[in-house]
C-alpha cells in the first residue's frame, strides 16, 4: 500500500510556501508521493481574477520538475464545472483503491471545511493532514478537530510546519508594483511569470 498526499489549491501562483508544506508532509508522514492539484473552477474563489487553469497547471509543473516525489495532477481541471474536493477524493480512491490518501491543508481551510460541499465524503475517503505554524491557534484548531471526529468520524493529523510568511496574493501584489519575487517562487516559475507578463495589471 502506498501513501499518497494531495495538496490542492488555485496556485495563483504556486510558491515556496506550498512546496515546503508538501515536502514537510512527505517527510513527517513518510508519504510515497505528493500530488500537486491545481483547481479548475473553484466555487470558493469564483470572484478572483486569475490566469487560465492551463497556465496555473504549467507553473505547478515547472515548480516540481526537479522533485521525483512530487507530481502534478490535472484531474480537477479536466473534470470541468465547479471543483469539489469530495469528488476529487472519491475519484482518487477509485484510481488508487489499494492505497491510502492524505489530504494536506492549512488550519484555516480545515476550519471552513464544515461549509464545503458534502464534507462527510472527504473525511470518509482520506486522512486529513492540517498544518500548524508554531502551535498558533492550536486551541481553536483542536475544537475543530473534535467536531469533525464527533460528526464525521474524521481522521486528522497535525503537521507542524515552518512559519514561512508567503502568500500568492502577496506575490501578485509585488509583481503588480514592479517588485522582485526572486526566492519567493521557484526560478523556473519566476521566469515564466515575467515572460508571460502575468499579474502585471
C-alpha positions as CSV (number, residue, x, y, z in Angstrom):
1,X,0.0,0.0,0.0
2,X,1.3,3.4,-1.0
3,X,0.7,6.6,1.0
4,X,-0.4,9.4,-1.4
5,X,-0.6,13.1,-0.3
6,X,-2.8,15.5,-2.1
7,X,-2.1,19.3,-2.0
8,X,-4.8,21.2,-3.8
9,X,-5.2,24.9,-4.4
10,X,-5.6,27.6,-7.0
11,X,-1.8,28.0,-7.1
12,X,-2.1,31.5,-8.4
13,X,0.9,31.3,-8.5
14,X,2.5,28.3,-6.8
15,X,5.2,29.4,-4.4
16,X,7.8,28.0,-1.9
17,X,5.3,28.1,0.9
18,X,3.2,25.5,-0.9
19,X,6.2,23.4,-1.7
20,X,7.7,23.5,1.9
21,X,4.4,22.2,3.3
22,X,4.3,19.4,0.7
23,X,7.9,18.4,1.5
24,X,7.4,18.5,5.2
25,X,4.2,16.3,4.9
26,X,6.1,13.9,2.7
27,X,8.9,13.6,5.3
28,X,6.9,13.6,8.5
29,X,4.2,11.1,7.4
30,X,6.5,9.1,5.2
31,X,4.4,9.6,2.1
32,X,5.4,7.9,-1.1
33,X,4.2,10.7,-3.4
34,X,2.5,14.1,-3.2
35,X,0.1,15.1,-5.9
36,X,0.0,18.8,-6.5
37,X,-3.5,19.5,-7.8
38,X,-4.4,22.9,-9.2
39,X,-8.2,23.6,-9.0
40,X,-10.3,24.2,-12.1
41,X,-13.3,26.4,-11.3
42,X,-13.1,27.0,-7.5
43,X,-16.6,27.9,-6.3
44,X,-14.9,29.3,-3.2
45,X,-12.9,31.8,-5.3
46,X,-15.2,32.4,-8.2
47,X,-14.7,36.2,-8.0
48,X,-10.9,36.0,-8.1
49,X,-9.2,37.1,-11.3
50,X,-6.6,34.5,-12.3
51,X,-4.8,33.1,-15.4
52,X,-6.4,30.2,-17.3
53,X,-6.2,26.9,-15.5
54,X,-3.7,25.5,-18.0
55,X,-1.3,28.3,-17.1
56,X,-1.5,27.6,-13.4
57,X,-1.1,23.9,-14.2
58,X,2.1,24.7,-16.2
59,X,3.5,26.8,-13.4
60,X,2.9,23.9,-11.0
61,X,4.8,21.5,-13.3
62,X,7.7,23.9,-13.6
63,X,7.8,24.2,-9.8
64,X,8.1,20.5,-9.1
65,X,10.1,19.3,-12.2
66,X,13.2,18.5,-10.1
67,X,11.4,16.6,-7.3
68,X,10.7,12.9,-8.2
69,X,8.4,12.6,-5.1
70,X,6.1,15.3,-6.4
71,X,3.8,15.1,-9.5
72,X,1.1,17.4,-10.8
73,X,-2.4,16.2,-11.5
74,X,-4.8,17.9,-13.9
75,X,-7.8,15.9,-12.6
76,X,-9.8,18.9,-11.3
77,X,-9.1,21.0,-14.4
78,X,-10.2,18.1,-16.8
79,X,-13.3,17.5,-14.8
80,X,-14.9,20.8,-15.7
81,X,-17.6,22.7,-13.8
82,X,-17.1,23.7,-10.2
83,X,-14.3,22.0,-8.3
84,X,-15.4,20.0,-5.2
85,X,-12.8,18.2,-3.0
86,X,-15.3,15.5,-2.2
87,X,-15.4,14.5,-5.9
88,X,-11.6,14.5,-6.1
89,X,-11.2,12.3,-3.1
90,X,-13.7,9.8,-4.5
91,X,-12.1,9.8,-7.9
92,X,-8.6,9.3,-6.5
93,X,-9.9,6.4,-4.3
94,X,-11.3,4.7,-7.5
95,X,-7.9,5.2,-9.2
96,X,-5.8,4.0,-6.2
97,X,-8.1,1.5,-4.4
98,X,-5.2,-0.2,-2.6
99,X,-3.5,3.0,-1.4
100,X,-4.1,5.4,1.4
101,X,-4.9,9.1,0.7
102,X,-3.7,12.0,2.8
103,X,-5.3,15.4,2.1
104,X,-2.9,18.2,3.0
105,X,-4.5,21.5,4.1
106,X,-4.0,24.5,6.3
107,X,-5.7,25.2,9.6
108,X,-7.8,28.0,8.1
109,X,-9.1,25.7,5.4
110,X,-9.8,22.9,8.0
111,X,-11.9,25.4,10.0
112,X,-14.0,26.2,6.9
113,X,-14.3,22.6,5.8
114,X,-17.7,22.1,7.6
115,X,-19.1,24.6,5.0
116,X,-17.7,22.7,2.0
117,X,-19.8,20.5,-0.2
118,X,-20.5,17.1,1.5
119,X,-17.5,17.2,3.9
120,X,-18.5,13.7,5.1
121,X,-17.4,12.3,1.7
122,X,-13.9,13.9,2.2
123,X,-13.4,12.6,5.7
124,X,-14.6,9.1,4.8
125,X,-12.2,8.9,1.9
126,X,-8.9,10.1,3.4
127,X,-6.8,11.2,6.3
128,X,-6.6,15.0,6.6
129,X,-3.2,16.5,7.4
130,X,-3.5,20.0,8.7
131,X,-0.5,22.3,9.0
132,X,0.1,24.2,12.2
133,X,2.6,27.1,12.4
134,X,4.4,27.3,15.8
135,X,1.3,25.9,17.5
136,X,-0.6,29.1,16.6
137,X,-4.3,28.8,17.2
138,X,-3.9,25.3,18.5
139,X,-6.8,25.6,21.0
140,X,-9.3,26.6,18.3
141,X,-7.9,24.0,15.9
142,X,-8.4,21.2,18.4
143,X,-12.1,22.3,18.8
144,X,-12.5,21.9,15.0
145,X,-10.8,18.5,15.1
146,X,-13.0,17.3,17.9
147,X,-16.1,18.5,16.0
148,X,-15.1,16.6,12.8
149,X,-14.2,13.5,14.7
150,X,-17.6,13.5,16.5
151,X,-19.7,14.3,13.5
152,X,-17.8,12.6,10.6
153,X,-15.5,10.1,12.3
154,X,-12.7,12.1,10.7
155,X,-9.0,11.0,10.8
156,X,-7.0,14.2,11.2
157,X,-3.2,14.5,11.8
158,X,-1.3,17.7,12.7
159,X,1.7,18.7,10.6
160,X,4.0,21.2,12.5
161,X,5.4,23.4,9.8
162,X,7.9,26.2,9.4
163,X,6.4,29.6,9.6
164,X,7.0,30.9,6.1
165,X,5.0,34.0,5.6
166,X,4.4,33.8,1.8
167,X,1.1,34.1,0.0
168,X,0.1,34.1,-3.6
169,X,-1.7,37.4,-3.1
170,X,1.5,39.0,-1.8
171,X,3.4,37.7,-4.8
172,X,0.8,39.1,-7.2
173,X,0.9,42.5,-5.5
174,X,4.7,42.6,-5.7
175,X,4.7,41.9,-9.4
176,X,2.0,44.4,-10.0
177,X,4.2,47.0,-8.3
178,X,7.3,46.1,-10.2
179,X,9.0,44.5,-7.2
180,X,11.1,41.3,-7.2
181,X,9.7,37.9,-6.3
182,X,13.0,36.1,-6.6
183,X,13.3,33.4,-3.8
184,X,9.5,33.6,-3.2
185,X,8.8,31.2,-6.2
186,X,11.0,28.6,-8.0
187,X,13.2,30.3,-10.5
188,X,11.5,28.5,-13.5
189,X,8.2,29.8,-12.3
190,X,9.6,33.3,-11.8
191,X,10.9,33.4,-15.4
192,X,7.7,32.1,-16.8
193,X,5.6,34.7,-15.0
194,X,7.8,37.5,-16.4
195,X,8.0,36.0,-19.9
196,X,4.2,35.8,-20.0
197,X,3.7,39.2,-18.3
198,X,1.4,37.6,-15.6
199,X,0.0,39.7,-12.8
200,X,1.4,42.9,-14.1
201,X,-2.1,44.6,-14.0
